[in-house]
Amino acid sequence: MSLRDRFLDTYGRLLGWPALYRAHVFLLDVALRGVGVLNYRNMRATGEFSFLQSLLGGLERPLVLDVGAHRGGYAETVLGLAPQAHVVAFEPHPESFPKLEIAARRFGFTAVHAACSDVNGTAQLFDYAGREGSSHASLHRGAIASLRGAATVPHSVTTLRLDDYCREQGIGRIDLLKIDTEGNELAVLRGAERLLRAGAIDRVQLEFTEINALNRIFLADIAAALPGYDLYRMLPHGLAPLGAYAPRLHEIFAYQNLVAVRTGLDAKGAR
């Protein structure tokens, strides 16, 4: 037995008392922040700002697809760091999209009124009843009704597959695909299957949250939809490689940002 294992076994045996349970839960919460989980306060806390700063500095004219753009904050940050970037932002919510359009005109990016998914058609988007246009709006009702215990209101929205959208728009290569869709990330990846298998998307940033537990979607499922990519967990000051699959480290059903980098690329930026 290694020294590390002996220490952990001794720790558990000596300190595994019910009276210390809440203290260990606190230490667990502390450790989760250190490995990039539950750092949701702002883009510096999540590590998104650091990631974008590092990535965009090494690209000449990056193309960024922002799926789940809400009111355009992410697109604005991208263009603040790389004014030469071309950003296409997708947002289905009828209350949020007009505000996204205003931001698009102001900052010079493209706004698309649709949700990205694995089918071209329509779907129901659920938001808080009486609090329209929230950043929690989801194609999965349980994201609000079950996890947050709130009443919902549905909106019929257009859905599209990125494979088809990019083919129609003549988009052949994407530097960064960012996905923030409140539990619909796997469907977005499945709708971009052709692009991913062709290696036409260099990097994918996506959220993985407790909504995935509700939908029975594991990180293993996300990884399977990203063949030829290496997975990293985003930290406030960089990316940590997830390495070989280990459920106790991979299947953490709490807010976090993951980055998938096409194998062979520098995780920090340059092709």
C-alpha positions, -999 to 999 in steps of 0.1 A, spaced: 0 0 0 13 34 -10 20 62 16 -9 81 0 -33 52 5 -22 46 41 -27 83 49 -63 82 34 -72 50 52 -59 64 85 -77 97 80 -110 79 73 -106 55 103 -97 82 128 -119 111 116 -149 93 102 -172 103 130 -208 115 126 -200 146 146 -175 156 120 -197 149 90 -207 185 84 -171 196 86 -162 171 60 -190 183 37 -176 218 41 -141 205 31 -157 187 2 -173 220 -10 -139 237 -6 -122 210 -27 -148 211 -54 -140 248 -60 -104 239 -63 -111 214 -90 -133 238 -110 -168 229 -97 -193 254 -84 -173 284 -95 -203 301 -111 -202 337 -98 -188 354 -129 -166 347 -160 -134 352 -139 -145 328 -112 -155 301 -138 -122 306 -157 -139 315 -189 -122 349 -191 -88 334 -186 -95 306 -211 -108 331 -238 -79 354 -232 -54 326 -237 -72 311 -267 -81 342 -287 -46 357 -283 -32 329 -305 -58 330 -333 -58 354 -363 -96 357 -370 -114 331 -348 -149 319 -356 -169 313 -324 -203 298 -322 -221 309 -290 -250 284 -284 -273 296 -256 -262 332 -259 -289 347 -237 -284 385 -240 -249 384 -255 -225 387 -226 -202 359 -238 -201 373 -273 -193 407 -260 -164 393 -239 -151 374 -270 -151 406 -291 -137 427 -263 -107 403 -263 -105 397 -301 -123 425 -321 -114 406 -353 -134 375 -342 -166 364 -360 -192 354 -336 -225 337 -343 -249 336 -313 -279 314 -310 -308 322 -286 -343 308 -288 -361 327 -260 -386 352 -273 -379 376 -244 -341 373 -245 -336 374 -283 -345 411 -288 -319 420 -263 -294 398 -280 -302 415 -313 -295 449 -297 -261 436 -285 -254 421 -319 -259 455 -336 -238 472 -310 -208 448 -309 -209 435 -345 -219 398 -343 -246 376 -358 -277 367 -338 -298 336 -347 -332 332 -332 -332 294 -326 -322 267 -302 -295 242 -313 -304 205 -308 -303 172 -326 -333 178 -348 -346 205 -371 -381 215 -360 -397 229 -329 -396 223 -292 -409 237 -259 -386 260 -240 -395 264 -203 -389 294 -182 -400 307 -148 -437 317 -148 -437 355 -141 -400 359 -146 -394 357 -183 -361 358 -201 -340 342 -173 -307 325 -180 -321 292 -166 -346 288 -195 -343 252 -207 -358 227 -232 -360 204 -201 -389 214 -179 -373 197 -149 -344 221 -149 -368 247 -134 -398 226 -121 -378 198 -103 -345 213 -95 -357 248 -85 -393 239 -75 -407 268 -95 -438 271 -118 -429 272 -155 -442 287 -186 -435 271 -221 -426 288 -253 -426 271 -287 -392 277 -303 -374 267 -335 -346 241 -332 -318 234 -357 -289 211 -361 -255 228 -363 -244 203 -391 -272 216 -413 -268 253 -403 -231 253 -410 -235 235 -443 -261 261 -454 -240 290 -443 -208 276 -458 -190 273 -424 -163 247 -428 -142 252 -396 -150 265 -361 -124 276 -337 -146 274 -306 -181 261 -300 -195 273 -267 -226 255 -254 -247 268 -225 -281 252 -229 -292 242 -194 -291 205 -199 -294 202 -237 -256 201 -243 -255 165 -255 -283 171 -280 -263 200 -294 -233 178 -298 -253 151 -316 -266 178 -339 -230 186 -348 -219 150 -352 -206 154 -388 -186 185 -379 -171 168 -348 -162 136 -366 -145 156 -394 -124 175 -368 -140 207 -381 -145 221 -346 -112 228 -328 -126 233 -293 -159 229 -274 -167 246 -242 -198 233 -224 -215 232 -191 -221 201 -171 -245 205 -141 -270 188 -118 -295 190 -147 -275 161 -163 -284 139 -133 -320 147 -137 -318 137 -174 -296 107 -167 -268 120 -189 -233 111 -178 -201 128 -186 -192 95 -202 -221 102 -227 -206 136 -234 -172 121 -240 -186 95 -264 -201 123 -285 -167 139 -288 -145 113 -305 -110 125 -312 -111 151 -284 -93 154 -251 -114 166 -221 -104 192 -196 -121 208 -166 -120 246 -166 -103 262 -135 -101 299 -127 -65 299 -139 -63 273 -166 -74 239 -178 -69 206 -159 -69 174 -181 -95 149 -169 -74 120 -181 -86 84 -182 -123 79 -172 -128 77 -134 -164 80 -122 -155 96 -89 -137 124 -107 -157 127 -139 -193 122 -128 -196 152 -105 -232 165 -111 -227 201 -102 -220 233 -121 -187 232 -141 -173 242 -174 -156 215 -195 -134 221 -226 -129 195 -253 -98 201 -274 -92 183 -307 -64 158 -301 -31 172 -312 -40 209 -306 -25 230 -279 -51 233 -251 -41 269 -245 -47 283 -280 -26 279 -310 -34 253 -338 
